[in-house]
Amino acid sequence: MRQKLMLLLTAALLMAFAIFATLVPAKSTSAAPLACNPCDCENDNRENCQGIDYYAMYARGVNNVCTLDFYRFDGAGQGYRVMRVRETELDDLPDYPNQNVLLRRNEGIALYQLSSGEFQVNAGPDASGKIYVLIFNLACPAEVLHEQSILPGQ
């Protein structure tokens, strides 16, 4: 009889603990920020919302010059800059070239000026084969006009 009473008491305590644990919010012991989609996260000012594990493009003022910085991410999610383009480097380009022009390419990221006068980034393919496309007007921050991901063959 005493053994049954101890089992019942232990079970009741475990249930009470389980209920109490769900009512108390967990506190993070890590100083790491919570991950979020950059278009939903106020602390990440990248221009692209898609391909966020593959690349990032930032358009920001550096020494009063609009600057495009392009980053790639390694397998551990660590970003490293692969390309920087300053607005002053683009000053001599025609407003509307006769055809799309490749301006720069490095480590799976290509920057084009389109015949429409807009700029386009092609990034990829990533490990799953996706290619990410971002079309924007040059500004700081950039005026994103269109973004999509393409899986060739589908």
Legacy VTK file of the C-alpha trace (Angstrom):
# vtk DataFile Version 3.0
C-alpha trace
ASCII
DATASET POLYDATA
POINTS 154 float
0.000 0.000 0.000
2.786 2.405 0.890
4.579 1.690 -2.415
1.403 2.524 -4.402
0.998 5.762 -2.468
4.616 6.754 -3.256
4.105 5.987 -6.948
0.910 8.067 -7.039
2.630 10.953 -5.232
5.630 10.817 -7.604
3.342 10.779 -10.653
1.358 13.746 -9.295
4.558 15.723 -8.666
5.837 14.982 -12.178
2.529 16.092 -13.707
2.519 19.285 -11.635
6.096 20.018 -12.702
5.253 19.429 -16.377
2.242 21.782 -16.170
4.245 24.451 -14.315
7.133 24.204 -16.821
4.810 25.029 -19.737
3.463 28.105 -17.914
6.838 29.699 -17.181
8.527 31.314 -20.226
11.973 29.980 -20.982
14.882 32.388 -20.707
17.623 32.195 -23.286
21.102 31.607 -21.918
22.606 32.590 -25.262
23.400 36.101 -26.403
22.845 35.042 -30.032
20.039 36.865 -31.845
16.972 34.980 -32.922
16.997 34.008 -36.585
14.434 35.631 -38.823
13.802 36.347 -42.465
15.634 39.610 -43.174
12.507 41.147 -44.667
10.723 40.510 -41.365
13.673 41.281 -39.096
14.313 44.908 -38.214
17.982 44.250 -37.389
18.947 42.901 -40.822
18.962 45.507 -43.561
19.809 43.278 -46.505
17.908 43.881 -49.707
17.170 40.242 -50.587
14.514 38.141 -48.869
15.192 34.950 -50.825
18.380 32.906 -50.817
19.247 34.165 -47.356
21.420 31.141 -46.581
23.333 31.611 -49.839
23.925 35.355 -50.219
23.135 38.845 -48.987
23.140 42.212 -50.717
23.322 45.428 -48.741
22.906 48.919 -50.203
24.156 51.505 -47.730
26.046 54.720 -47.514
29.761 54.313 -46.870
31.612 57.632 -46.521
28.612 59.373 -48.125
28.725 57.100 -51.192
25.978 54.588 -51.971
27.719 51.213 -51.813
26.532 47.720 -52.720
28.109 44.982 -50.613
27.617 41.336 -51.564
28.195 38.496 -49.113
28.256 34.711 -49.419
27.754 32.272 -46.560
29.832 29.208 -45.773
28.423 25.898 -44.517
28.403 27.188 -40.935
26.400 30.293 -41.888
29.371 32.639 -41.557
29.173 35.506 -44.059
32.108 36.947 -45.954
32.155 39.803 -48.441
32.849 38.770 -52.033
32.168 42.008 -53.873
31.782 45.744 -53.284
30.490 48.184 -55.896
30.359 51.925 -55.254
27.870 54.198 -56.980
30.795 56.308 -58.189
32.058 53.277 -60.154
28.732 53.190 -62.006
28.603 56.920 -62.845
29.974 56.432 -66.372
27.372 53.825 -67.332
24.649 54.878 -69.754
21.213 55.290 -68.216
19.802 52.716 -70.648
22.380 50.435 -72.281
21.523 48.826 -75.637
21.637 45.393 -74.017
22.002 43.876 -70.559
25.588 44.312 -69.341
27.489 42.126 -66.891
29.216 44.536 -64.486
30.825 42.165 -61.982
30.848 38.493 -61.069
32.425 36.691 -58.124
31.762 33.469 -56.198
28.336 32.760 -57.645
27.034 36.346 -57.583
26.661 38.418 -60.756
25.608 42.067 -61.042
24.073 43.307 -64.297
22.772 46.611 -65.586
19.646 45.935 -67.610
18.671 47.709 -70.811
15.738 49.125 -68.803
18.251 51.004 -66.622
17.564 48.797 -63.609
20.124 46.538 -61.966
19.880 42.790 -61.478
21.669 40.347 -59.197
21.816 36.664 -60.075
23.046 34.486 -57.215
23.583 30.761 -57.411
23.017 28.054 -58.046
22.931 27.030 -54.401
23.306 23.432 -53.164
19.739 22.602 -54.245
20.253 24.151 -57.707
18.206 27.314 -57.118
19.169 30.615 -58.694
18.055 33.809 -56.957
17.196 36.931 -58.958
16.855 40.435 -57.519
15.956 43.437 -59.711
16.330 46.897 -58.190
16.899 50.579 -58.789
20.160 51.884 -57.396
19.573 53.815 -54.184
20.544 53.509 -50.528
18.589 51.549 -49.497
17.881 49.967 -52.866
14.419 50.151 -54.368
13.668 46.447 -54.872
11.329 45.957 -57.804
11.199 42.180 -58.160
12.639 39.079 -56.529
12.285 35.420 -57.381
13.993 32.071 -57.099
14.303 29.744 -60.066
14.927 26.011 -60.072
16.106 25.276 -63.626
14.240 22.439 -65.293
11.026 23.017 -63.362
LINES 1 155
154 0 1 2 3 4 5 6 7 8 9 10 11 12 13 14 15 16 17 18 19 20 21 22 23 24 25 26 27 28 29 30 31 32 33 34 35 36 37 38 39 40 41 42 43 44 45 46 47 48 49 50 51 52 53 54 55 56 57 58 59 60 61 62 63 64 65 66 67 68 69 70 71 72 73 74 75 76 77 78 79 80 81 82 83 84 85 86 87 88 89 90 91 92 93 94 95 96 97 98 99 100 101 102 103 104 105 106 107 108 109 110 111 112 113 114 115 116 117 118 119 120 121 122 123 124 125 126 127 128 129 130 131 132 133 134 135 136 137 138 139 140 141 142 143 144 145 146 147 148 149 150 151 152 153
